[in-house]
């Protein structure tokens, strides 16, 4: 069983404690799968293996994944995070984040003779290839791309940057899907960001298909397996919960979507909490059943820290519900696969 779905032992009141000071009972419903996905795990391993092979420092363009605990852990090992390549010295090793980058970024790295490693999630790279396939026909076969995603998200910036300016129009929500006016409505294709709400995306796709019957879509679903599985797991639990806590960073799209899914699935309240130190414990007042999950970029250690703190405050009865096992593993990119 993978780390993110490992059964958790229940914690009760301390043996021998004064009954007058016994802890209030609380039921914890723990969603599974949760936490790291294969793409996040691969991206972190890219940085760790680069540090092992080449020594510190290794530079990383943008947060490797959207989680400060992960970033700080890699910084402690010798990684240096930068926003742009002009912050990287000549002849250095640089890693591109799991979210993907525009084509201009590796081109700039080559121009500056930087040694770069691409940690883009393979499922994001699949979306890049889909966009290129739809655009590559040229002439009458060339299609304009509608990308369903969130403006400014690194994955969206990277995907739109695979094609020339003007080749992709971003669709942020259902309202924009209903109002977009492409130049040639009969020559369209759509792609999506991999970390969106499954339900929201289905609504947007339905609008686009009804307005543009000849629009082409992905050969396979763009929203990644991990995003889908984590949202399904939250849906399974949310209606039973007085409060649902998602462990994840505020700039993590997949974590934010989990919180939204919990709210829409009838959890009485839902919170996004980066780590245990950020928890407002007054939110636990009156909570009898607590639900918990973690975004795909949040390490299981953060979940365990939250459970440890909960067990110190409450007589915790833990029930873990796993809707699907995940056994996907992505290979490291060349040259990290070379034997040394």
DAVENJO-V241474 format. One record per residue. N is the residue number from 1. RES is the residue in one small letter. OMEGA is omega in whole degrees, 0 to 359 (* if undefined). BURIAL is I if it has 16 or more other ideal C-beta (glycine too) atoms within 10 Angstrom, else O. Layout:
n/res/omega/burial
N/RES/OMEGA/BURIAL
N/RES/OMEGA/BURIAL
This chain:
n/res/omega/burial
1/x/184/O
2/x/185/I
3/x/187/O
4/x/179/I
5/x/179/I
6/x/177/O
7/x/182/O
8/x/181/I
9/x/178/O
10/x/178/O
11/x/178/I
12/x/177/O
13/x/183/I
14/x/180/O
15/x/177/O
16/x/182/O
17/x/178/O
18/x/182/O
19/x/180/O
20/x/180/O
21/x/180/O
22/x/184/O
23/x/177/I
24/x/179/O
25/x/173/O
26/x/176/I
27/x/179/I
28/x/175/I
29/x/187/I
30/x/185/I
31/x/174/I
32/x/4/I
33/x/178/I
34/x/174/I
35/x/190/I
36/x/169/I
37/x/184/I
38/x/180/I
39/x/177/I
40/x/179/I
41/x/180/I
42/x/182/I
43/x/179/I
44/x/179/I
45/x/177/I
46/x/181/I
47/x/182/I
48/x/180/I
49/x/176/I
50/x/177/I
51/x/181/I
52/x/185/O
53/x/190/O
54/x/182/O
55/x/179/O
56/x/0/O
57/x/165/I
58/x/182/I
59/x/179/I
60/x/179/I
61/x/184/I
62/x/175/I
63/x/182/I
64/x/168/I
65/x/184/I
66/x/174/I
67/x/184/I
68/x/178/O
69/x/177/I
70/x/182/I
71/x/181/I
72/x/177/O
73/x/179/I
74/x/175/I
75/x/179/O
76/x/180/O
77/x/177/O
78/x/177/I
79/x/176/I
80/x/184/I
81/x/181/I
82/x/178/O
83/x/182/O
84/x/185/O
85/x/180/I
86/x/175/O
87/x/183/O
88/x/180/I
89/x/180/O
90/x/174/O
91/x/180/O
92/x/173/I
93/x/181/I
94/x/180/I
95/x/174/I
96/x/190/I
97/x/182/I
98/x/185/I
99/x/183/I
100/x/183/I
101/x/173/I
102/x/180/I
103/x/180/O
104/x/184/O
105/x/175/I
106/x/177/I
107/x/177/O
108/x/178/I
109/x/178/I
110/x/180/O
111/x/182/O
112/x/179/I
113/x/175/O
114/x/178/I
115/x/188/O
116/x/176/I
117/x/185/I
118/x/179/I
119/x/178/I
120/x/177/I
121/x/179/I
122/x/179/O
123/x/172/I
124/x/177/I
125/x/177/I
126/x/178/I
127/x/177/I
128/x/182/I
129/x/177/O
130/x/179/I
131/x/180/I
132/x/181/O
133/x/180/O
134/x/184/I
135/x/192/I
136/x/185/O
137/x/182/O
138/x/177/O
139/x/183/O
140/x/182/O
141/x/183/O
142/x/181/O
143/x/171/I
144/x/186/I
145/x/169/I
146/x/180/I
147/x/176/I
148/x/183/I
149/x/183/I
150/x/182/I
151/x/176/O
152/x/179/O
153/x/183/I
154/x/179/I
155/x/179/I
156/x/178/I
157/x/180/I
158/x/182/I
159/x/179/I
160/x/180/I
161/x/175/I
162/x/184/I
163/x/180/I
164/x/177/O
165/x/179/O
166/x/182/O
167/x/184/I
168/x/172/I
169/x/182/I
170/x/176/I
171/x/184/I
172/x/187/O
173/x/182/O
174/x/180/I
175/x/179/O
176/x/177/O
177/x/182/I
178/x/185/O
179/x/183/O
180/x/182/I
181/x/180/O
182/x/183/I
183/x/180/O
184/x/185/O
185/x/182/O
186/x/181/O
187/x/183/I
188/x/170/I
189/x/176/I
190/x/173/I
191/x/180/I
192/x/167/I
193/x/187/I
194/x/188/I
195/x/184/I
196/x/170/I
197/x/180/I
198/x/183/O
199/x/179/O
200/x/182/I
201/x/178/I
202/x/178/O
203/x/180/O
204/x/179/I
205/x/178/I
206/x/179/O
207/x/181/I
208/x/181/I
209/x/180/O
210/x/180/O
211/x/185/I
212/x/187/I
213/x/182/O
214/x/181/O
215/x/178/I
216/x/179/I
217/x/179/I
218/x/174/I
219/x/174/O
220/x/182/O
221/x/179/O
222/x/181/I
223/x/192/I
224/x/182/I
225/x/185/I
226/x/176/I
227/x/180/I
228/x/183/O
229/x/182/I
230/x/177/I
231/x/177/I
232/x/181/O
233/x/179/I
234/x/179/I
235/x/182/I
236/x/188/I
237/x/198/I
238/x/186/I
239/x/179/O
240/x/193/I
241/x/171/I
242/x/178/I
243/x/175/I
244/x/180/I
245/x/173/I
246/x/175/I
247/x/181/I
248/x/182/I
249/x/181/I
250/x/178/O
251/x/178/O
252/x/182/I
253/x/184/I
254/x/177/I
255/x/178/I
256/x/179/I
257/x/178/I
258/x/178/I
259/x/179/I
260/x/179/I
261/x/179/I
262/x/180/I
263/x/182/I
264/x/181/O
265/x/169/I
266/x/164/O
267/x/183/I
268/x/176/I
269/x/177/O
270/x/181/I
271/x/169/I
272/x/185/I
273/x/181/I
274/x/181/I
275/x/188/I
276/x/181/I
277/x/181/O
278/x/183/O
279/x/173/I
280/x/189/O
281/x/174/O
282/x/178/O
283/x/182/O
284/x/181/I
285/x/178/O
286/x/182/O
287/x/175/I
288/x/177/O
289/x/181/I
290/x/173/I
291/x/180/I
292/x/172/I
293/x/178/I
294/x/178/I
295/x/186/I
296/x/177/I
297/x/181/I
298/x/180/I
299/x/179/I
300/x/180/I
301/x/179/O
302/x/176/I
303/x/182/I
304/x/177/O
305/x/178/I
306/x/179/I
307/x/179/I
308/x/180/O
309/x/177/O
310/x/182/I
311/x/177/I
312/x/185/O
313/x/187/O
314/x/170/I
315/x/194/I
316/x/173/I
317/x/188/O
318/x/176/I
319/x/180/O
320/x/180/O
321/x/183/O
322/x/182/I
323/x/180/I
324/x/175/O
325/x/177/O
326/x/180/I
327/x/182/O
328/x/178/O
329/x/180/O
330/x/178/I
331/x/174/O
332/x/180/I
333/x/170/I
334/x/8/O
335/x/183/O
336/x/177/I
337/x/179/O
338/x/177/O
339/x/178/O
340/x/*/O
